[in-house]
């Protein structure tokens, strides 16, 4: 429910807009890697509906890569005292073979479906053993000739050499280090572009000619995959609940709160609350002056947040729910010389959310420069001396 009240401006007042929203989310930040926020959404949806909601409102369904993130997500759920027991996260089984490099623009028509399975065995089916694909040149022989390289499905934990694809050079690179498939994928993504996709017979023969009797990973797999297309070696399965080799084509993952947050597989059509993540808007729960906060955000390739719309105000209201200070810095600054408020994103203020008990007409040009902050008890804005040390909100502009 959104309630709005507008008052006409005078020479000493700006337009005031009051915006209140009932939000069913709780937010916790993670410092384990690039800053991101977790949002528990207390609405029952299927996994696909939850994915669509997260992508529309935030970034995606949550990805969990270590125990700290697992704990943060449990904290986000418990923060709102929800009665929910099973909660969707972003992990889903793949019921068909897919390439690690998922960009549709990389493939011409039907190229993503090219396969060259070993002719002596039938094509692996989704319910059978084997999650990833390796390529060999047959009986340990050298591959000097452009003969057909055969593919085999094998458990992803095997240690093999692997082939990367480099988008800059548009070529394949063989890596003479033995890694499991997920580690090989991580290496290729960090050092090149991704594990190799083999789009046609010409590329298959090109890779074949590079091999010297080694079996190598290529990018074809049928793993559990996160909604944002990332993979992770971290798991938190309840024993017996990570079996994708059954006859269910649509299997997704939930966190069971009453069972120490362990993961279970569920039919994706079931309806549960869910957790989204947002890596564009981040609350930093450290007390800094306004200038220090601005510098900290920019050191993270972000900026102090500009709240220039009702939609952004609602997102900021989400984030402030877990602040450790009574006020939180925004990217709002006052210019005495020009006599106006402006955002650090280099535009003046049109939308605003000034507190009704705060008189914008008071002299802002005292001895200390003043900046804008959001008051956490009611999510309205006030001005504070820039030297005050409080939490702050950073944003990554795309």
matplotlib code that plots the C-alpha trace (Angstrom):
import matplotlib.pyplot as plt

x = [0.0, 1.5, 0.3, 1.4, 0.9, 2.0, 2.4, 3.0, 6.4, 7.1, 10.3, 11.7, 10.2, 10.6, 7.9, 7.5, 6.4, 5.8, 6.0, 5.2, 5.4, 4.7, 7.8, 8.1, 11.9, 14.8, 18.3, 21.8, 25.1, 27.9, 31.6, 33.0, 33.4, 31.9, 29.3, 25.8, 22.5, 20.2, 16.4, 14.0, 10.7, 7.8, 5.6, 4.9, 5.8, 7.1, 10.8, 10.4, 8.0, 10.5, 13.3, 11.3, 10.5, 14.1, 15.3, 12.7, 13.2, 16.8, 19.5, 18.6, 17.7, 20.3, 23.7, 25.5, 29.3, 30.5, 29.3, 29.4, 26.9, 24.8, 24.7, 23.9, 20.9, 19.6, 20.0, 18.0, 15.2, 15.1, 15.3, 11.6, 10.5, 8.9, 7.1, 8.5, 10.3, 11.3, 12.7, 13.8, 17.4, 18.8, 20.1, 18.4, 19.3, 19.9, 17.8, 19.8, 23.4, 24.4, 27.6, 29.3, 29.6, 25.9, 25.9, 23.4, 25.3, 28.3, 26.3, 24.9, 21.7, 22.0, 25.6, 24.8, 23.4, 26.5, 27.6, 30.1, 29.5, 31.6, 30.0, 30.6, 28.1, 24.7, 24.1, 24.0, 20.5, 19.8, 18.8, 22.0, 25.4, 27.7, 27.5, 30.3, 32.0, 35.6, 37.2, 39.9, 41.8, 41.2, 43.4, 46.0, 47.3, 48.7, 46.4, 48.5, 45.8, 42.5, 40.5, 37.2, 37.6, 35.1, 33.2, 32.4, 30.3, 32.0, 31.6, 32.7, 35.0, 37.6, 40.9, 41.7, 43.5, 41.1, 40.5, 39.7, 38.3, 39.8, 37.4, 40.1, 42.2, 39.2, 41.2, 41.5, 44.1, 45.0, 45.8, 48.3, 47.0, 44.7, 41.5, 37.9, 35.4, 34.2, 37.8, 38.6, 35.6, 36.7, 40.3, 39.1, 36.7, 39.4, 42.2, 40.4, 36.7, 35.3, 35.7, 35.7, 32.4, 32.7, 30.2, 30.9, 33.1, 35.8, 36.3, 36.1, 39.0, 40.9, 40.8, 41.7, 44.9, 45.9, 45.8, 48.7, 46.9, 45.4, 41.8, 40.5, 37.4, 35.3, 32.5, 29.5, 27.8, 24.7, 25.4, 23.3, 23.5, 22.7, 20.0, 22.7, 24.5, 27.4, 28.6, 30.1, 31.9, 30.1, 27.1, 25.0, 22.8, 20.8, 22.0, 20.2, 18.8, 21.1, 20.1, 19.4, 19.6, 15.9, 13.0, 12.1, 13.0, 12.5, 14.3, 15.1, 16.7, 15.2, 16.8, 15.1, 15.2, 14.2, 17.0, 20.0, 19.5, 20.3, 19.3, 16.7, 15.6, 12.0, 9.7, 10.1, 6.3, 6.0, 5.4, 7.7, 9.1, 12.5, 15.7, 16.9, 20.3, 21.2, 24.8, 23.9, 22.7, 24.7, 24.4, 27.9, 27.5, 30.5, 30.4, 32.0, 31.8, 30.0, 33.3, 34.8, 31.7, 31.9, 35.6, 34.8, 32.0, 34.2, 37.1, 34.6, 33.8, 30.4, 29.0, 26.8, 23.2, 21.1, 17.4, 15.8, 12.5, 9.9, 11.2, 14.7, 13.3, 11.6, 14.8, 16.7, 14.0, 14.7, 18.4, 18.1, 16.2, 19.5, 21.5, 23.5, 23.0, 19.9, 20.7, 22.3, 24.2, 22.8, 24.6, 22.9, 24.9, 24.0, 25.7, 25.7, 26.9, 24.1, 21.5, 20.4, 20.6, 22.1, 23.1, 26.6, 25.5, 25.6, 22.0, 19.7, 17.0, 13.5, 12.0, 12.4, 11.4, 12.2, 10.8, 7.7, 9.2, 12.3, 12.3, 14.2, 14.0, 16.5, 19.9, 22.0, 25.1, 26.5, 30.1, 29.9, 28.9, 25.7, 24.7, 21.6, 20.8, 17.8, 16.3, 16.0, 13.0, 10.7, 12.8, 12.5, 15.4, 17.1, 20.3, 23.3, 26.8, 29.0, 31.4, 28.8, 29.9, 27.1, 26.4, 26.0, 24.6, 26.6, 25.2, 26.8, 25.5, 25.3]
y = [0.0, 3.3, 6.6, 9.9, 13.5, 16.6, 20.2, 23.1, 24.7, 28.1, 30.2, 28.2, 24.8, 22.0, 19.6, 16.9, 13.4, 10.8, 7.2, 4.2, 0.6, -2.7, -4.8, -8.5, -8.7, -8.8, -7.8, -9.0, -8.0, -10.4, -9.4, -12.7, -11.4, -8.6, -6.8, -8.2, -8.1, -11.0, -10.4, -13.0, -12.7, -14.1, -14.9, -18.5, -19.0, -21.8, -21.8, -20.3, -17.6, -16.8, -16.5, -14.1, -12.0, -11.8, -10.9, -8.1, -6.6, -7.4, -9.4, -13.1, -16.0, -16.4, -18.1, -19.7, -20.3, -20.8, -21.5, -17.7, -17.0, -20.0, -18.5, -15.0, -16.3, -18.2, -15.0, -13.0, -15.5, -15.6, -11.8, -11.5, -14.3, -16.2, -19.4, -20.7, -24.0, -24.7, -21.7, -21.7, -20.9, -20.5, -24.0, -26.2, -29.4, -29.4, -32.0, -31.7, -31.3, -27.6, -25.7, -23.7, -20.7, -19.8, -16.6, -17.2, -14.8, -17.2, -19.9, -19.9, -21.9, -25.4, -25.0, -25.3, -28.7, -30.2, -33.4, -36.1, -38.9, -42.1, -44.1, -47.4, -46.3, -44.8, -41.2, -40.6, -39.9, -37.4, -40.1, -42.1, -41.7, -39.1, -35.3, -33.9, -34.7, -35.4, -35.9, -38.3, -39.5, -43.2, -45.9, -43.4, -42.7, -39.4, -37.2, -35.9, -36.6, -34.7, -37.8, -37.5, -36.8, -38.9, -37.6, -39.6, -38.8, -39.1, -38.0, -34.4, -35.2, -36.9, -35.1, -34.3, -31.8, -29.4, -27.0, -23.3, -20.9, -17.4, -14.8, -12.2, -14.5, -16.6, -19.7, -22.8, -23.3, -26.7, -26.5, -29.2, -29.2, -31.9, -30.5, -31.6, -30.1, -27.3, -26.3, -26.4, -24.2, -21.7, -21.6, -20.9, -18.2, -16.4, -16.8, -16.9, -16.8, -20.3, -24.0, -24.8, -25.2, -27.4, -26.0, -28.0, -30.7, -28.2, -27.1, -30.8, -31.7, -28.5, -29.6, -33.2, -32.0, -30.3, -33.4, -35.8, -38.8, -36.8, -37.0, -33.5, -31.7, -29.7, -27.4, -29.7, -30.6, -31.6, -30.3, -28.6, -25.0, -21.7, -19.4, -16.9, -19.7, -19.9, -23.2, -23.8, -26.6, -25.7, -27.8, -28.2, -31.2, -33.2, -36.8, -38.5, -35.3, -34.4, -37.1, -35.6, -39.0, -39.8, -39.5, -36.0, -33.4, -30.4, -30.5, -27.4, -26.8, -25.5, -24.7, -26.4, -24.0, -26.5, -28.9, -26.6, -25.0, -28.2, -28.4, -30.7, -31.3, -30.5, -30.4, -26.9, -26.5, -26.5, -23.1, -21.7, -18.4, -17.6, -15.6, -13.1, -11.4, -7.9, -6.9, -3.4, -1.9, -2.5, -1.3, -0.9, -1.3, 0.8, 4.3, 6.8, 10.5, 11.4, 12.0, 8.8, 6.9, 8.4, 7.3, 3.8, 3.3, 4.5, 2.2, -0.6, 0.7, 1.9, 5.3, 6.6, 6.0, 8.6, 8.2, 9.8, 7.8, 6.1, 2.7, 3.5, 4.8, 1.5, -0.4, 1.8, 1.2, -2.5, -2.0, 0.3, -2.4, -3.9, -0.7, -0.4, 3.4, 5.6, 7.3, 6.2, 8.4, 8.9, 10.5, 13.8, 17.0, 20.7, 23.5, 26.8, 28.7, 27.5, 27.2, 23.7, 20.0, 17.7, 14.0, 12.8, 11.3, 14.9, 15.9, 18.1, 16.7, 16.4, 13.4, 13.8, 12.2, 14.9, 14.3, 16.3, 17.6, 18.7, 22.3, 22.5, 26.3, 26.4, 27.9, 25.0, 27.0, 26.9, 26.1, 22.5, 21.3, 19.3, 16.1, 14.0, 10.9, 8.6, 8.2, 4.5, 4.7, 6.1, 6.1, 9.9, 12.2, 14.8, 16.7, 16.1, 17.6, 15.7, 15.0, 12.7, 9.0, 6.6, 3.7, 4.3, 2.8, 2.2, 1.4, -0.1, 1.8, -0.5]
z = [0.0, -1.0, 0.6, -0.9, 0.2, -1.7, -0.5, -2.9, -2.7, -1.2, -1.4, 1.5, 0.9, -1.6, -2.7, 0.0, -0.9, 1.8, 0.7, 3.0, 1.8, 3.5, 2.7, 3.4, 3.1, 5.4, 4.4, 5.4, 3.7, 3.0, 3.1, 1.8, -1.7, -3.8, -1.6, -1.9, 0.0, 0.8, 0.8, 2.3, 0.5, 2.5, -0.4, -1.6, -5.2, -7.4, -8.1, -11.5, -10.2, -7.4, -10.0, -12.1, -9.0, -7.9, -11.4, -11.6, -8.1, -7.4, -9.2, -9.0, -6.7, -4.1, -4.7, -1.8, -2.2, 1.4, 5.0, 5.8, 3.1, 4.3, 7.8, 6.4, 4.5, 7.6, 9.5, 6.9, 7.1, 10.9, 11.2, 10.2, 12.5, 9.6, 10.2, 6.9, 7.1, 3.5, 1.5, -2.2, -3.1, -6.6, -7.1, -9.8, -11.6, -15.3, -17.1, -20.4, -21.4, -21.6, -22.3, -19.5, -21.9, -22.0, -24.1, -26.9, -29.2, -29.2, -31.1, -34.5, -35.3, -33.8, -32.8, -29.1, -29.9, -31.6, -29.9, -30.7, -28.2, -28.4, -31.2, -29.3, -26.6, -26.8, -26.0, -22.2, -20.8, -18.1, -15.6, -16.0, -14.4, -15.6, -15.1, -17.2, -20.5, -21.3, -24.7, -25.6, -28.7, -28.2, -26.6, -25.4, -29.0, -30.0, -32.0, -34.8, -37.4, -37.7, -36.6, -34.8, -31.0, -29.0, -26.0, -22.9, -19.8, -16.4, -12.8, -12.4, -9.5, -11.7, -12.2, -15.8, -18.0, -19.7, -22.7, -22.2, -24.7, -24.9, -26.3, -27.0, -29.2, -30.2, -29.7, -27.5, -24.8, -23.4, -19.6, -18.4, -14.9, -13.5, -11.9, -11.4, -13.8, -11.5, -10.7, -14.4, -15.1, -12.4, -13.8, -17.4, -16.3, -14.3, -16.7, -20.1, -21.0, -20.1, -20.6, -24.3, -26.2, -29.3, -31.8, -34.9, -36.4, -37.4, -33.8, -32.6, -35.0, -33.9, -30.3, -31.3, -33.0, -29.8, -27.7, -27.1, -25.6, -22.7, -21.7, -21.2, -19.9, -22.2, -21.1, -21.5, -18.2, -16.5, -13.0, -10.3, -11.5, -9.8, -11.3, -12.3, -14.2, -11.6, -10.2, -6.8, -4.9, -1.7, -0.7, 2.4, 1.4, 3.9, 3.4, 0.5, -1.0, -3.9, -6.3, -9.8, -11.4, -11.0, -13.4, -12.3, -14.9, -12.7, -9.4, -7.4, -4.0, -0.7, 2.7, 5.6, 8.5, 11.2, 10.1, 10.6, 7.2, 5.3, 1.6, 0.1, -3.5, -4.2, -7.2, -8.7, -8.9, -5.1, -3.6, -0.9, 0.3, -1.2, -0.9, -3.5, -3.7, -4.9, -5.7, -6.9, -3.6, -0.4, 3.1, 4.7, 8.5, 9.4, 10.9, 8.6, 7.9, 4.6, 2.8, 4.1, 3.1, -0.4, -0.7, 0.6, -2.0, -4.8, -3.7, -4.3, -7.8, -6.5, -5.3, -2.5, -3.5, -5.3, -4.4, -7.4, -7.6, -5.5, -6.6, -5.4, -2.1, -1.6, -2.3, 0.2, 2.8, 2.4, 3.1, 6.1, 8.1, 9.2, 9.8, 13.0, 13.3, 13.6, 10.4, 7.1, 4.6, 1.1, -1.8, -1.1, -0.7, 0.0, -1.9, 0.0, -3.1, -5.3, -2.5, -3.5, -2.7, -5.3, -5.7, -6.2, -9.5, -10.8, -10.9, -8.8, -6.6, -8.0, -6.1, -2.3, 1.0, 3.6, 7.1, 7.8, 11.1, 9.3, 8.0, 4.7, 4.9, 7.8, 7.1, 5.9, 5.7, 9.2, 10.0, 8.8, 5.4, 5.6, 3.8, 3.4, 5.5, 5.8, 9.3, 10.0, 12.3, 9.6, 6.4, 6.0, 5.1, 7.2, 6.9, 9.2, 9.6, 7.2, 10.1, 11.8, 11.6, 10.6, 8.3, 4.5, 1.3, -1.8, -5.3, -8.4, -11.5, -14.5]

ax = plt.figure().add_subplot(projection="3d")
ax.plot(x, y, z, "-o")
ax.set_aspect("equal")
plt.show()
